[in-house]
Amino acid sequence: MLRYTLNRLLLMIPTLIGVAVLVFFMLRIVPGDVVEGRRGAVYVNGKRLDEPYLTQKTRPFDPVTVPAGKLFVMGDNRANSLDSRFGLGFVPIDKVIGKAFIKIWPPSRFGLLH
C-alpha cells in the first residue's frame, strides 16, 4: 500500500530576510518511501502514481529514499516547480503547519478542497 497523500500542504519556509513563505504542494511522500521519476511519471516504492490532474509529464530524477523526519514534496506544475526534486530538498515534517482548505487559482475553480 502506498503511503502518499494528494492533499495540498501548507508549509512555512523562512526566507533570507526572515519572512515566512506559504507554499502549496500537491504530492507528499513520507519517510522510508523510495521515490523516482522515470518514463514521464512518478514512482513510489516501484509503483507508478496515477496523477490525472497533471497537464505535463514529470522530468526524470534519480531514486531517493525519504529520510526519517522529512517529507518529499512535488508541485502539480511539474515543469516549473522548484520542489524536493530540484532546489527545495526534503522538507522537515515540523515545517508542515496545516492543510490548505481552499483553492483560489484559477479563478474558475475557486472553492473548497475536499
N, C-alpha and C positions, 0 to 999 in steps of 0.2 A: 504494500500500500504506500502510495506517495504521501509525503508529509509536507506538501507545499500548500500555500493558500493564494487565492487570487484577489483577496481583499486589498484595497488600497491602504497604505500605511501613512501615518503622519509622523515624520521624523524631524527632530530638531538637530541641526548641524551648525556648530559655531563657525563663523567666518573669520577672516583675518582681522576685521575691525570690531569683532566681538558681538555682532548682530546675529541672532538665530535665524536660520532659513528653514522654512517648512517645505518639505519635498514629498510629493506623492509618487508612489511606485505601485506597479501592478502585480509583480510577482515576488513572493518572499519564499526563500528556500532555507530550511532550518539546519542547525548544526548536525554534522555527521553525514549529510547528503553529499553526493558527488554530482556536480552539475557541469555540463559542457554544451557547446554549440556546434552542431555539425549538420550538413545537408539542409541548411536553411531553417533549422528548428532547434529547440532547447530539449535536452535530455537530462532527466534527473534519475540517478541510480540506474542508468541504462534504458529508461523508458521515455519515449517521446511524449512531450506535453501537447495536449490538444488546446490550441490557442486561437480559436476562430475570430477573435476580436482584432488580431493583428492585420495590418494592411501591407506589411513588408516582411521579407524573410529576415531571419536572425543571422548576423555575421558569425562566422566560426570563431570559437575560442576554446582553448585547451581545457581539459577536465580539471576541476579544482574541488577539493573537499572542504566543506564549510566547517571552520573550527568551532570549538565549544564557545558559547557566549556571543556568537556573531550570527549575522544573517547575510545572505546573498540576495541582493535586490536588483531588479531589472525594470526599466521603464517600458511602457507599452509603445512608445515611439522608438523602436529599436535602432533605426538608422541614426538617430541623433541623441541618444541617451548616454550621458556620462554616468553610468551606474557601476555596479560591482565588477562588471567586465572590464571597463575602460575608465579608470580615473578615480572613482569613489572607493573601490575596495570593499572589504567586508564592513558591515555596519554593526557596532555593538548593540546587543539587544536592549541595553538600558537607555539607548537613544530613541527607542520607539515610545512615543508618548501618548498614543491613542490611535484610533481608526478614523479615517475620513468617513463622513456620512452624507455628503452632498457633492454632486458634480456640477461644475459651472461652465465647462467648456467641452464641446462647442455649445453655444447658447441654445441650439435646437435640441440638445439632450439634457438641458438643465433639469435637475431633480434629485431625489434621494437615491443613495446607493443601497443596494439590498445585500 
